[in-house]
Amino acid sequence: MATLRSLLHESALPPLEARMLWQHVLGVSRAWLIAHDDQVIDPEKVQVYRALEARRLAGEPMAYILGVREFMGHEFQVTPDVLIPRPETELLVEMAVELLSGCADADVLDLGTGSGAIAVSIALACPQARVVATDVSAGALEVARYNARALGAAVEFHQGSWYEALPGGKVFDLIVSNPPYIPMDDPHLVQGDLRFEPPAALTDGHDGLDAYREIVAGAPARLKSGASLYVEHGWNQAQAVCTLLRQAGFRSVHSLPDLAGILRISGGHL
């Protein structure tokens, strides 16, 4: 029978990924794994590991294999029904929290919530806010509702396409969104993790700007006077998104860079 040390040594995965899978299979911490690498592993556990290892070697994202991804210091459930939360999206949440810091009871809308990472993170950071989230996908909303319950966040969910999901007359102090923005001909869609993520959450099937056209055009009717709209976008889309915002009557339109220096979110105020 093999020890954990020997199994880790012979794995075809990078050491970090192999350890993460063994933590998942054994239900133990990283510290336990290090302290007990001489542990003899049950053959059934080895089989479970081998199956997960094969999925990773085939390119499946670790987040889908493990079923979770950390975002804003919280652990979110993720499934193939939702986009995997990414570190750069934390900038959108941080901007939202900053804008809401002076509001006692703001109304916030997250369009296309996916896993709920943005909406839930805002609700947890600003418990005084009333957070609403929408998504056209029933599978995504199931994941988002689970995450809200698991993390104790008060979020109201609605199914439907963008503003069509909302009750009539509802207006907000802040709208945020990380919509599908990859152009349909972008080669990255058939590479790496993106091959496994839901296509509808990645691309609009066109030039990558369709969602922004609809979100920006519909925002004035759903925002209170002086309210704000901020969206995440692709590395080369800041100028196009800012133009849409200005054309819709938004003021103080600007873009902010992520930690890599890429202009990642843009927004403005009515």
C-alpha positions as CSV (number, residue, x, y, z in Angstrom):
1,M,0.0,0.0,0.0
2,A,1.3,3.5,-0.9
3,T,2.0,6.3,1.4
4,L,0.8,9.8,0.9
5,R,4.4,10.9,0.3
6,S,5.0,8.4,-2.5
7,L,1.6,9.2,-4.1
8,L,2.4,12.9,-4.1
9,H,5.8,12.2,-5.6
10,E,4.5,10.2,-8.5
11,S,1.6,12.5,-9.4
12,A,1.8,14.0,-12.8
13,L,0.2,17.2,-11.5
14,P,2.1,20.3,-10.1
15,P,2.7,19.7,-6.4
16,L,0.3,22.4,-5.2
17,E,-2.6,21.0,-7.3
18,A,-1.8,17.4,-6.1
19,R,-1.9,18.5,-2.5
20,M,-5.2,20.4,-3.0
21,L,-6.8,17.3,-4.5
22,W,-5.5,15.1,-1.6
23,Q,-6.9,17.6,0.9
24,H,-10.2,17.3,-0.8
25,V,-10.2,13.5,-1.0
26,L,-9.1,13.0,2.6
27,G,-11.0,16.0,4.0
28,V,-8.0,17.3,5.8
29,S,-6.1,20.6,6.1
30,R,-2.8,21.5,4.4
31,A,-1.0,21.3,7.7
32,W,-2.3,17.8,8.3
33,L,-1.2,16.7,4.9
34,I,2.4,18.0,5.6
35,A,2.5,16.4,9.0
36,H,1.2,13.0,7.9
37,D,2.9,12.4,4.6
38,D,3.9,8.9,5.8
39,Q,0.3,8.0,6.1
40,V,-0.7,4.8,4.2
41,I,-3.7,5.6,2.0
42,D,-6.6,3.4,1.5
43,P,-6.8,2.0,-2.1
44,E,-10.4,3.3,-2.4
45,K,-9.1,6.9,-1.7
46,V,-6.4,6.4,-4.2
47,Q,-9.0,5.5,-6.8
48,V,-11.0,8.6,-6.0
49,Y,-7.8,10.7,-6.3
50,R,-6.9,9.1,-9.6
51,A,-10.3,10.0,-11.1
52,L,-9.9,13.7,-10.0
53,E,-6.3,13.8,-11.2
54,A,-7.4,12.5,-14.6
55,R,-10.0,15.3,-14.9
56,R,-7.4,17.9,-14.1
57,L,-4.9,16.5,-16.5
58,A,-7.7,16.8,-19.2
59,G,-7.7,20.5,-18.4
60,E,-10.8,20.8,-16.2
61,P,-10.5,23.8,-13.8
62,M,-9.6,23.0,-10.2
63,A,-12.6,25.1,-9.1
64,Y,-15.0,22.7,-10.8
65,I,-13.2,19.6,-9.5
66,L,-13.2,20.9,-6.0
67,G,-16.6,22.6,-6.3
68,V,-15.4,25.8,-4.6
69,R,-13.5,29.0,-5.2
70,E,-12.4,31.7,-2.8
71,F,-13.5,35.2,-3.5
72,M,-13.3,38.3,-1.3
73,G,-12.2,36.0,1.6
74,H,-15.3,33.8,1.3
75,E,-15.7,30.3,-0.1
76,F,-18.2,30.1,-2.9
77,Q,-19.7,26.9,-4.4
78,V,-19.1,26.8,-8.2
79,T,-20.4,24.3,-10.8
80,P,-20.3,24.2,-14.6
81,D,-23.5,26.3,-14.5
82,V,-21.5,29.4,-13.4
83,L,-18.4,31.3,-14.3
84,I,-15.5,30.8,-12.0
85,P,-15.0,33.9,-9.8
86,R,-11.7,35.6,-10.6
87,P,-9.5,37.9,-8.5
88,E,-9.8,40.9,-10.8
89,T,-13.6,40.9,-10.2
90,E,-12.9,41.8,-6.6
91,L,-12.2,45.4,-7.9
92,L,-15.8,45.8,-8.8
93,V,-16.9,44.7,-5.4
94,E,-14.4,47.0,-3.7
95,M,-15.7,49.9,-5.8
96,A,-19.3,49.1,-4.9
97,V,-18.5,48.9,-1.2
98,E,-16.7,52.3,-1.3
99,L,-19.7,53.9,-3.0
100,L,-22.1,52.4,-0.5
101,S,-20.0,53.4,2.6
102,G,-22.0,56.6,3.0
103,C,-25.5,55.1,2.3
104,A,-27.5,53.9,5.2
105,D,-30.0,51.8,3.2
106,A,-29.0,51.7,-0.4
107,D,-30.7,49.5,-3.1
108,V,-28.1,47.6,-5.2
109,L,-28.6,45.5,-8.3
110,D,-26.2,42.9,-9.7
111,L,-27.1,41.9,-13.3
112,G,-26.1,38.5,-14.4
113,T,-25.0,37.3,-11.0
114,G,-23.8,33.8,-11.9
115,S,-22.4,32.2,-8.7
116,G,-23.6,35.2,-6.8
117,A,-20.0,36.1,-5.8
118,I,-20.5,39.9,-6.5
119,A,-24.0,40.2,-4.9
120,V,-23.2,38.1,-1.9
121,S,-19.9,39.8,-1.3
122,I,-21.6,43.2,-1.4
123,A,-24.4,42.1,0.9
124,L,-21.9,40.7,3.4
125,A,-19.7,43.9,3.3
126,C,-22.7,46.2,3.5
127,P,-25.4,44.5,5.5
128,Q,-27.5,47.7,5.5
129,A,-27.9,47.5,1.7
130,R,-30.8,45.9,0.0
131,V,-29.2,43.7,-2.7
132,V,-31.0,42.3,-5.7
133,A,-29.5,39.9,-8.2
134,T,-30.7,38.5,-11.5
135,D,-29.6,35.8,-14.0
136,V,-31.2,34.3,-17.0
137,S,-29.9,30.8,-16.0
138,A,-31.9,28.8,-13.6
139,G,-28.8,26.6,-12.8
140,A,-26.8,29.7,-12.0
141,L,-29.5,31.1,-9.7
142,E,-29.6,27.7,-7.8
143,V,-25.8,28.1,-7.2
144,A,-26.2,31.8,-6.2
145,R,-29.0,31.1,-3.8
146,Y,-27.0,28.3,-2.2
147,N,-24.0,30.6,-1.7
148,A,-26.2,33.3,-0.2
149,R,-27.7,30.9,2.3
150,A,-24.4,29.2,3.1
151,L,-22.7,32.6,3.8
152,G,-25.6,34.2,5.5
153,A,-26.1,37.0,3.0
154,A,-29.5,38.7,2.4
155,V,-29.9,38.8,-1.4
156,E,-33.2,38.8,-3.4
157,F,-32.9,36.8,-6.6
158,H,-34.9,37.1,-9.9
159,Q,-34.7,35.0,-13.0
160,G,-34.7,36.7,-16.4
161,S,-32.7,38.6,-19.0
162,W,-31.1,41.7,-17.5
163,Y,-33.8,44.3,-16.5
164,E,-36.7,42.1,-17.7
165,A,-36.2,40.0,-14.6
166,L,-37.1,42.8,-12.2
167,P,-40.4,43.9,-10.8
168,G,-41.8,47.0,-12.6
169,G,-40.8,50.3,-11.1
170,K,-37.9,49.1,-8.9
171,V,-35.0,51.6,-8.9
172,F,-31.5,51.4,-7.4
173,D,-28.7,53.5,-6.0
174,L,-26.1,51.3,-7.7
175,I,-26.1,48.8,-10.5
176,V,-23.1,46.5,-11.0
177,S,-22.5,43.8,-13.6
178,N,-19.8,41.4,-14.9
179,P,-21.6,40.4,-18.2
180,P,-20.3,38.2,-21.0
181,Y,-17.7,40.3,-22.9
182,I,-15.5,38.0,-24.9
183,P,-15.9,38.4,-28.7
184,M,-17.2,35.3,-30.4
185,D,-14.0,35.0,-32.5
186,D,-11.6,35.3,-29.6
187,P,-9.3,32.2,-29.6
188,H,-9.2,32.1,-25.8
189,L,-12.7,30.6,-25.8
190,V,-11.3,27.3,-26.9
191,Q,-8.3,27.4,-24.6
192,G,-7.6,26.6,-21.0
193,D,-10.3,26.9,-18.3
194,L,-12.7,28.8,-20.7
195,R,-13.4,25.5,-22.6
196,F,-15.2,24.2,-19.5
197,E,-17.1,27.4,-18.5
198,P,-20.7,28.2,-19.6
199,P,-20.4,29.9,-23.1
200,A,-23.3,32.2,-22.3
201,A,-21.4,33.6,-19.4
202,L,-18.3,34.3,-21.5
203,T,-19.5,35.6,-24.9
204,D,-22.5,37.4,-26.3
205,G,-22.0,35.5,-29.6
206,H,-21.1,38.8,-31.3
207,D,-18.5,41.6,-30.7
208,G,-18.5,41.3,-26.9
209,L,-20.3,44.6,-26.3
210,D,-24.0,43.6,-26.7
211,A,-24.5,43.2,-23.0
212,Y,-23.1,46.6,-22.3
213,R,-25.3,48.2,-24.9
214,E,-28.4,46.7,-23.2
215,I,-27.3,47.3,-19.6
216,V,-26.2,50.9,-20.2
217,A,-29.3,51.8,-22.3
218,G,-31.7,50.4,-19.7
219,A,-29.9,51.8,-16.6
220,P,-31.3,55.4,-16.5
221,A,-34.8,54.0,-16.1
222,R,-33.6,51.8,-13.2
223,L,-31.4,54.3,-11.3
224,K,-32.3,57.0,-8.8
225,S,-31.1,60.5,-9.4
226,G,-27.4,60.7,-8.7
227,A,-27.0,56.9,-8.7
228,S,-24.2,54.9,-10.3
229,L,-23.5,52.1,-12.7
230,Y,-20.2,50.2,-12.8
231,V,-19.3,47.2,-15.0
232,E,-16.4,44.9,-15.5
233,H,-15.1,44.5,-19.0
234,G,-12.3,43.1,-21.1
235,W,-8.7,44.4,-21.3
236,N,-9.4,46.5,-24.4
237,Q,-13.0,47.5,-23.9
238,A,-12.7,50.5,-21.5
239,Q,-13.0,53.1,-24.2
240,A,-16.0,51.5,-25.9
241,V,-17.8,51.0,-22.6
242,C,-17.1,54.6,-21.5
243,T,-18.4,55.9,-24.8
244,L,-21.7,54.0,-24.2
245,L,-21.9,55.5,-20.7
246,R,-21.4,59.0,-21.9
247,Q,-24.0,58.6,-24.7
248,A,-26.5,57.4,-22.2
249,G,-26.0,60.6,-20.1
250,F,-23.7,59.4,-17.4
251,R,-21.3,61.9,-15.8
252,S,-17.9,61.5,-14.3
253,V,-17.3,58.5,-16.5
254,H,-14.0,56.8,-15.7
255,S,-12.1,53.5,-15.7
256,L,-10.1,51.8,-13.0
257,P,-7.2,49.4,-13.3
258,D,-6.8,46.0,-11.7
259,L,-3.7,44.8,-9.9
260,A,-2.1,44.0,-13.3
261,G,-2.6,47.6,-14.4
262,I,-5.3,46.6,-16.9
263,L,-8.4,48.9,-17.1
264,R,-10.9,46.5,-15.7
265,I,-14.0,48.3,-14.6
266,S,-15.8,51.4,-15.9
267,G,-18.6,53.5,-14.6
268,G,-20.3,56.8,-14.0
269,H,-23.1,58.6,-12.2
270,L,-26.4,60.0,-13.4
